Every structure is written in structure tokens, then in C-alpha cells.
Amino acid sequence: MELAGKVVVVTGGASGIGAALCRRFAAEGAAGVAVADRDAAGCAAVAGDVGSVGVQSLAVEADVATEAAVAALVTQVTGELGPIDLFCANAGIGMSGGAEVPDSEWQRIWSVNVMAHVYAARAVIPSMAARGGGYLLTTASAAGLLTNLGSAPYTVTKHAAVALAEWLSITHAHQGIKVSCLCPQGVRTPLLLEGVAAGDPAGSSVLAAGAMLEPDDVARAVVEALAEERFLVLPHPEVATYMRHKAEDPDRWLRGMRRLWDTVRPAEWPGPSRC
Ligand SMILES: NC(=O)c1ccc[n+]([C@@H]2O[C@H](COP(=O)([O-])OP(=O)(O)OC[C@H]3O[C@@H](n4cnc5c(N)ncnc54)[C@H](O)[C@@H]3O)[C@@H](O)[C@H]2O)c1
């Protein structure tokens, strides 16, 4: 898919990777970019950047963990910018801890990192299919292919996001629906930096695993993958190697991950969970 002339929605568009995607899509000549986020001021700022290069923009305050908000977002964007060509389900949250994390927090991260993608698919696929096709971009994570040391809720929900993206790609291809799945490791955004500052092993383990990219690097990788209509977007190419190692010899891969965990594991684990 070429971005020129397309109507695009980016959730989590007020910050980090989402903001970089919005600006990059505008630079590629999108017809309209809707910036959706629960952070209204951040939405307005990014929509302003998009508008400043002559691209129609729309700032929409929305909590994508709520189905009604996602449905209303799609209705508003369609009414004001036109039918949606590309929906980027990018909003996401982190959380440290393991099985001891309370159910309410598991439910909260499940709602944002997984159900928001279900709600987006439900809201856009029928109209996209009726028009002959459309594109979904899922922001998952390398944690959805491998693991995120120090965070079971993040790892589990990102695996689910990858699984949903694969399933949609298979099931709706005959209707012209295309899907790409973005799986970065560390990216310099508040989500990662706040975790690192708080001493989260989930954050420090990401830094131990490889280089921290800039959000603009990720946006470039996304545009390249969309142009090729490639499913897996791996801004850190080494993730493909790790996936291969995991598939070839899971026990060896697990031994390596345990060694890495030993280097980042806090003396007191689990500590109080940071949600
Ligand atoms: N930064 C990394 O290292 C990294 C690595 C892999 C994947 N990711 C994923 O990238 C995506 C974007 O994260 P980021 O790193 O740019 O972080 P970020 O914190 O800069 O941006 C996330 C945005 O999502 C918004 N958001 C969160 N919950 C929301 C909700 N319920 N409704 C609407 N908006 C909501 C936040 O307000 C924020 O603006 C996430 O899905 C994250 O899991 C990040």
C-alpha cells in the first residue's frame, strides 16, 4: 500500500511510535490522518503537526479499551475524512510482574493491548470489505514473538495481538483485507523510558536485549513494509534470528533467556508490581 491519498487512523497517536507514524504518513502524502488517543492535548499537538504540512487532520480523544469509543472513532473519521483505508491499532500499555498481578490489572492490559484490536477489526472490516479492501496495522511487540522478561501481562497480551493479526490476515484476505504486524524491541518512548526509570526489569531487559531505536526509525520500517504489503515488520532485524532460534530449539532458547533473566532479575522478585 502506498500512503499517498489514503485516509489513516492511528490510535495511541499522541506519543512515541504513534506520533511518529502520524507525521510520517502525512509526509508520505496521506489524504487525511486521524490522531486518536486518550491524551487529548497530545492528540491536538500531533494533529497540528500533520495539518502544518497541508494534510487534513483530526484529533480524537478516545479510550480504545472501550468498544463504543472505537466505534465512535470510526464513525467520526469516516464522516469527516472519508472511508478509512488504513487503521493502525497502536495504543498500548506496559506492566511489570507475573502471575501475582491482580486480575483487575490483567483485565486492564488485556482491554488495551488485545480487545482494542478486536474492536477495531469489528468496526472497520465490514465497510472495508464492502469497498473491496483495506489495511490493518497492529502494533504488537517483539514480546509477542519472543518474551518480555519481567512482564507476563505484556508478553501474554502481545502474543495475543500477534495471533489476532495472523488470524485476520488469513481469514479476511479474500475480502481484500491486508494486515501488517509491527514487532519492535526497544524504542525510545515514554512507555519504555518510564519503565526503565522506575527500575522495572521489564524495561531494563529490553535495553539489555539490543539497541534502542527512535520512533522515526520505526515509522520508516512501517512505511517500507506497507509498500511491500509484508506481514511482519521487524525494525530490529535480529528479532528474526531470535525467532528462528526459538523455533529450531526451544529448550536452548529458554536456557539462553533464563541466563539473560539472571542478569536483570532484581534481588527481590517479584517486587511490588508497577502498573
Ligand atoms: N517503546 C517500545 O520499546 C515498544 C516496543 C515494542 C512495542 N511497543 C508498542 O508500541 C505501541 C506504542 O507505544 P509507545 O512505545 O509509542 O508508547 P507511548 O507511551 O509513547 O505511546 C502510547 C500511547 O498510547 C496511548 N494509550 C494508552 N492506552 C490508551 C487507551 N486505552 N486509549 C487510547 N490511547 C491509549 C497513550 O496515551 C500514549 O499516547 C504500544 O502498543 C507498545 O506496546 C513499544
Ligand as a Chemical Component Dictionary entry (heavy atoms), coordinates in Angstrom:
data_LIG
# 
_chem_comp.id                   LIG 
_chem_comp.type                 NON-POLYMER 
_chem_comp.pdbx_formal_charge   0 
_chem_comp.three_letter_code    LIG 
# 
loop_
_chem_comp_atom.comp_id 
_chem_comp_atom.atom_id 
_chem_comp_atom.alt_atom_id 
_chem_comp_atom.type_symbol 
_chem_comp_atom.charge 
_chem_comp_atom.model_Cartn_x 
_chem_comp_atom.model_Cartn_y 
_chem_comp_atom.model_Cartn_z 
_chem_comp_atom.pdbx_ordinal 
LIG N1  N1  N 0  8.597  1.632  23.175 1  
LIG C1  C1  C 0  8.927  0.363  22.994 2  
LIG O1  O1  O 0  10.039 -0.048 23.310 3  
LIG C2  C2  C 0  7.936  -0.576 22.336 4  
LIG C3  C3  C 0  8.417  -1.815 21.883 5  
LIG C4  C4  C 0  7.520  -2.701 21.292 6  
LIG C5  C5  C 0  6.198  -2.362 21.148 7  
LIG N2  N2  N 1  5.755  -1.152 21.618 8  
LIG C6  C6  C 0  4.334  -0.848 21.453 9  
LIG O2  O2  O 0  4.197  0.329  20.700 10 
LIG C7  C7  C 0  2.922  0.902  20.956 11 
LIG C8  C8  C 0  3.087  2.380  21.183 12 
LIG O3  O3  O 0  3.810  2.570  22.379 13 
LIG P1  P1  P 0  4.955  3.671  22.556 14 
LIG O4  O4  O 0  6.198  2.965  22.874 15 
LIG O5  O5  O -1 4.923  4.629  21.440 16 
LIG O6  O6  O 0  4.485  4.312  23.935 17 
LIG P2  P2  P 0  3.917  5.743  24.324 18 
LIG O7  O7  O 0  3.620  5.645  25.779 19 
LIG O8  O8  O 0  4.814  6.811  23.819 20 
LIG O9  O9  O 0  2.559  5.838  23.489 21 
LIG C9  C9  C 0  1.429  5.051  23.784 22 
LIG C10 C10 C 0  0.204  5.926  23.570 23 
LIG O10 O10 O 0  -0.946 5.092  23.727 24 
LIG C11 C11 C 0  -1.912 5.856  24.420 25 
LIG N3  N3  N 0  -2.860 4.976  25.079 26 
LIG C12 C12 C 0  -2.643 4.072  26.051 27 
LIG N4  N4  N 0  -3.779 3.489  26.425 28 
LIG C13 C13 C 0  -4.756 4.027  25.660 29 
LIG C14 C14 C 0  -6.160 3.830  25.572 30 
LIG N5  N5  N 0  -6.795 2.985  26.382 31 
LIG N6  N6  N 0  -6.850 4.536  24.660 32 
LIG C15 C15 C 0  -6.225 5.431  23.856 33 
LIG N7  N7  N 0  -4.909 5.668  23.896 34 
LIG C16 C16 C 0  -4.182 4.967  24.795 35 
LIG C17 C17 C 0  -1.116 6.688  25.417 36 
LIG O11 O11 O 0  -1.860 7.817  25.877 37 
LIG C18 C18 C 0  0.096  7.071  24.587 38 
LIG O12 O12 O 0  -0.098 8.302  23.926 39 
LIG C19 C19 C 0  2.348  0.132  22.154 40 
LIG O13 O13 O 0  1.394  -0.801 21.689 41 
LIG C20 C20 C 0  3.561  -0.565 22.727 42 
LIG O14 O14 O 0  3.217  -1.728 23.424 43 
LIG C21 C21 C 0  6.605  -0.259 22.202 44 
# 
loop_
_chem_comp_bond.comp_id 
_chem_comp_bond.atom_id_1 
_chem_comp_bond.atom_id_2 
_chem_comp_bond.value_order 
_chem_comp_bond.pdbx_ordinal 
LIG N1  C1  SING 1  
LIG C1  O1  DOUB 2  
LIG C1  C2  SING 3  
LIG C2  C3  SING 4  
LIG C2  C21 DOUB 5  
LIG C3  C4  DOUB 6  
LIG C4  C5  SING 7  
LIG C5  N2  DOUB 8  
LIG N2  C6  SING 9  
LIG N2  C21 SING 10 
LIG C6  O2  SING 11 
LIG C6  C20 SING 12 
LIG O2  C7  SING 13 
LIG C7  C8  SING 14 
LIG C7  C19 SING 15 
LIG C8  O3  SING 16 
LIG O3  P1  SING 17 
LIG P1  O4  DOUB 18 
LIG P1  O5  SING 19 
LIG P1  O6  SING 20 
LIG O6  P2  SING 21 
LIG P2  O7  DOUB 22 
LIG P2  O8  SING 23 
LIG P2  O9  SING 24 
LIG O9  C9  SING 25 
LIG C9  C10 SING 26 
LIG C10 O10 SING 27 
LIG C10 C18 SING 28 
LIG O10 C11 SING 29 
LIG C11 N3  SING 30 
LIG C11 C17 SING 31 
LIG N3  C12 SING 32 
LIG N3  C16 SING 33 
LIG C12 N4  DOUB 34 
LIG N4  C13 SING 35 
LIG C13 C14 SING 36 
LIG C13 C16 DOUB 37 
LIG C14 N5  SING 38 
LIG C14 N6  DOUB 39 
LIG N6  C15 SING 40 
LIG C15 N7  DOUB 41 
LIG N7  C16 SING 42 
LIG C17 O11 SING 43 
LIG C17 C18 SING 44 
LIG C18 O12 SING 45 
LIG C19 O13 SING 46 
LIG C19 C20 SING 47 
LIG C20 O14 SING 48 
# 
